Amino acid sequence: MIEDKNPQRTSLSQLGEFGLIDHLTKNFDVKNASTLKSIGDDAAVLDFKDKKVVISTDLLIEGVHFDLAYMPLRHLGYKAVVVNISDICAMNAKATQITVSVAVSNRFPLEALEELFDGISLASKFYNVDVIGGDTTSSQKGLIISITAIGEANEDEIVYRSGAKEGDLLVVSGDVGSAYMGLQVLEREKQVFQVNPNNQPDLDAYTYLIERQLRPEARHDIKELLSKLEVKPTSMIDISDGLSSEIIHTCKQSKVGCNLYEEKIPVDPQFINVCEEFNIDSTTVAINGGEDYELLFTIAMEDFDKIKANPNFTVIGHMVGESEGTHLITRANTKIPLKARGWNALEE
């Protein structure tokens, strides 16, 4: 479905590993004072002085995490950075550097990697992070991307998954479920395309959902928003594996239970329309679909007045005693045990 806009194909073997690295990284510049040395030596050198350092790594594998039939390489590069930045944001920290490692088969020419690194470069500029190193190697088949994100925060700013207390409010940024439905639309169009390659899909009605899937954004704005509101979350996690899974992670780490209210879950109108079109229950998707990269956090009850009028946040539940367990309270006021039906990376 995605056409190669550049018909030129330069074999990677023409450049060699070091020539390839030089070519792909020549446009990366240093923006953060904590980066003393980036690409070009045996290791990068960072200086965070009195700040604490947070580090997170994600692996993206073709055929498992992405499908190049509908994922443009430039979008993939951008998204690969976003999923790692999101983890740093979920610690209430500021991302400052990333490393990029790529394993690639000989079916990819130089021009394909240029597209990928264009996306990485665009994201690094938008999120103001320095690309400070990484690795390139060959792959027997497909494309593998590994990005490590590094960030900084004052010790008293860092938020863990383990700090939620009984009585805390459960809050989410943005809306949920849209990325999953965007994926369903793309998968459907891929099947149609395979049957009839001349068929041109009309995706105007699904723009928001597809964007949430192909080019999500990390909520790097939330740290500053909460700081201005004088709110420090008691726990925080990003929604990459699905709302229900992330709530259960938080509850397990914090040793509390939770009541999640179905009527409070924020969803986009386009999401509701497409769930109806696909005949899929919207609540099931909203709590189990992944890759929204919104932030899920808890706050003390006394902080409610500070956030209640803010359009970025929705209170969707509250934390209860561990013995009460985790439940979804339906619109009909029925209490259903919450199960982790989201993304499982090791599922066959």
N, C-alpha and C positions, 0 to 999 in steps of 0.2 A: 504493500500500500504506500509506503514511503519511498519515493523515487530518489535515486542518487543524483543530486544536483550537479555534481562534479564528475564528469566522465573520465577524467584523468586518473590513472592508477600508477602510483609510484611504489615499487616494491620496497618493503622495510629493510630488506637485505642490502639495498643500495647505500643506506646510511650507516648501518651497524648500530649497536646499542647506544654508544655514547653520542654518536651523531644524531640519533633519533631523540635522545634526551635533550641535547642542545637545541634541536629544532623545535621541539614541542614546548620547551620551557623558556624560550628566549624573551617572551613578552610578559613574564611574571616579574613584578617588582615588589619591593619591600615597603609595607605601610605601617607596621607596628614597631614601636621602640623596643619591645621585648625580643625582636628578631635581630640577633647580632650577626648571624651568618645563616644564609638560606641554602640554596642549591649551589653545588660546585666544589664541595669538599667531602671528606669521608662521612661527616655527620653535620647536622645543623647545630647551631649554638643559640640558646635562648637564655634570656635573663629576666625573670619575673620579680626580682627584688623581694618585697615583703608580701606579694600576692601568692595565693594557693593556685596550683595548676590542676586542671581537670583534663582527662584524656578519654577519648572514645574511638572505637574502630568498628567499621561495618564492611561487610563483604557483599558485593553484588555479582551474581553469576548468571550469564545468559541462559535462558531456558528455565531458570528457577525464579529469579527476581525481575527479569525483564524479557521482552520479546521484541526483537528488532524489526518484526513485520510492521509494527505500528509505533515503535519508540524511536524517534529520530536521535541520532547520536549526540547532537548538540544538547537536546533535552536530557538525555541520559547523563551526560557529563554534569549538567547543572543539578539534576536530581541527586546524583551520587554525593555531591557536596552537601546538599540540603539535609539529607537523612543523617549525616554526621553532625552538622551544625545544630540540628534539632536536639540531639542528645546533650550537647553542651548547654543549650538553652534550658533543658529540663533539669539542670543542676543549678539554675539561676545564675549562670556564669556567662561571660562574654567570650565567644570564639575568637582566636587570634591567629592560629596557624593550622595548616593541613599538610599531610603528606599524601601523595597519590601513587599507587602501584597498579600496574596494568599488565595482565597476561593476555596475549593476543595471538590468534592463529594466522597462518599465511593467507587466509581468504580476505584479510583486511589490508588494504593498501594504506600508504601514508595519508592520503586525503581523508580516509575514514577517521584516523586518529586525530587529524587536525580538527575535524568536526567535534569529536569528543572533547578535546582539550579547549576548543572555543567555548564550549558550555562550562567546563571547569573554570576557565578564566573569567567568564561572565559572572559566575556565582561568587568567585573569590573577590571580585571587585565589589559586587553588591553587598556582600556580608563583611567586607573589609578584613579579609583574612589573607595571610601570606602563604603561598605554596612554597614549602621549604625543603622538599625532597621526595623520595619514593623509590620506585624500582620499575623496570620494564623487563619482561621475559616472554618467552614463547608459550603458547598453549596448544595442546593437541587438537582441541576443537573449541570454538566459541571464544567469547570475551569474558574476562574476569576483571573486576575493578575492586580494589581495596583502598579505602580512604581512612586515615586516622586524623581526627580533629583534636586540637589542643586549645584550651581556653584558660581564662584567669578569673579569679574572684577573690574578694576579701573573705577571710575565714567566716566571718559572721553573716555573709551573704549566701553562702552555699546551702542548698536545700536538697535533702535526701528523700528517698521513698519511705523512709522508716519513721517519719516524725508525726504522722497523723494521730490525733487523739479523739477519743470518744466525745461526741458533741460538735466536732469540727464540721464545717460545711464543705461539700464537694463541688468544685467549680471547674468548668471547662472553657477554653477560649474557642472562638469561632464556631464552626458547625462540624458535624461528623457524618460519615457514611458516603459522602460525595465521591471520594477517590475510588471506593470499591465499585460504585455504580458506573463511574467513568471507565473502569476496567471492563465491566460487563458489556458496555456499548462498544468498546474497541474490539473485544473478542468476537462479538456478534458480527461486526463489520469485516473482521478478518475472515470469518467463515464465508460470508457473502462474496468477498473478493476472491477467495479460493475457487468458488464455484463459477464466478463470472468476473475475470480480471478487468473487463471493460466497464464494469459497474463503478460509477463514481459516487461514493457515499455523501449524503447530505447530513452534516454533523452540526448544523447551526443550532439545533434545539438542545444540543448536549455540550455546548461550549464550556460552561463552568465545570461540569463533571469531568470532562476530558482534561481540562487544565489542571484540576486537582490531582489527577492521576499522572499525567505526563510531566507537569512542571509545578510541583508543590512548592510552598515556601515555608521556611522555618520561622517560628514565632520569636524572632530575636528582639521584637519590640516589647515583649511582655515584662522583661526584667525592669526596664525603665518605667513602664506604665505602673507597675506595682510599687516601685520605689517612690514615684511621685504621689501615689495614693497612701503612702506610708503603711503598706501591707507587706508583711513577709510570710509567704506560704509556710505551712507546717510540714508539708510533703509535696513532691512534684514528680511527674513522669510525663514523657511524650506519648502521643497516641500513634504508635506505628503498627502495633499488632492487634488493634481493636479495643474499643472502649471497655468491654467487659473484662478482657484479659488484663488491661492496665489497672482497672479498679481492683481486681483480685491480687495482682502483684503488690499494689499499695497496701491493701489490707493485710496480706501475709507478712510483708516487711514491717508494718506498723503494729501488728497484733491487734487489729480492730476489725469490726464488721462494717457493713454499709447498706443503706437503703438508697437505691437509685430510682428516681421517679420518671416513668415513661413520658408523662406529659411535659416534662421539663427539658427533655433532650433536644438540643437545637439542631435543626436540619434545614437545608435550603429548599425553596419551593420547587426548583428544577429537579432536585433529588426525589421529592415526593411524586412528581409527575412521571419520572422514569421508572420508579418502583412500581407504579400502577401499570405502566406500559409493559414491564417485564413480569407482571403479576407476582411480585415479590413483596413480602411483608416489610414495610419501611423500618419498623422498630428492630426487627431481627438484623437487618443490614446495619442500622445505625449503631447498634451495640457490638456487632461482631466484625464489621468491615474494618480493614486496616488502612494504613498509609495516609491518614489525615494529617499527621505531624502537627496537630494542635497540642496544647499543653493542658494536662489534667492535674489539678492541684487542690489541696485542702487549706482552709483558712480558719482561724479561730472565729467563733460565733460573733464576738464583739467587733470584728472587722467587716461585718456584712454591710453596714451603712456606707462604708467607704467605696464598695464596688457595685452596689445594687443598681446604680443608674448608668454604669459603664457598658456601652454596647459591645465591648470586646469579650465580656464575661457572662456566663450563665451558671447560676447555682442549680445543680441537677440532683442533689441529694445531701445526705449527711452521714457521718460516721457514728456507728453504734458499738456496743460491747462486742468483743471477739466471739463470745458464745452465741450471739444472735445470728452470726453468719452474714453473707452478702446476698442481697435480694433486689429484684426488680419489682417495684410497686406499679402495677398496670393502671391504665386509665379507669378500669373497672374496680380499682382498689384491691386487686388480688395480689398476693405476695408470692413471687416465683423465685426459686433459688437461681442466682446468677452463675452461669457457667462460662468458662473460657473457651469460646468456640472460634476465636480469631485465628490469625496466621500462626502456623506451627512450622518453623524452619526445617524440622526433621521429619515431617510427615511424608509418607511415601505415596 
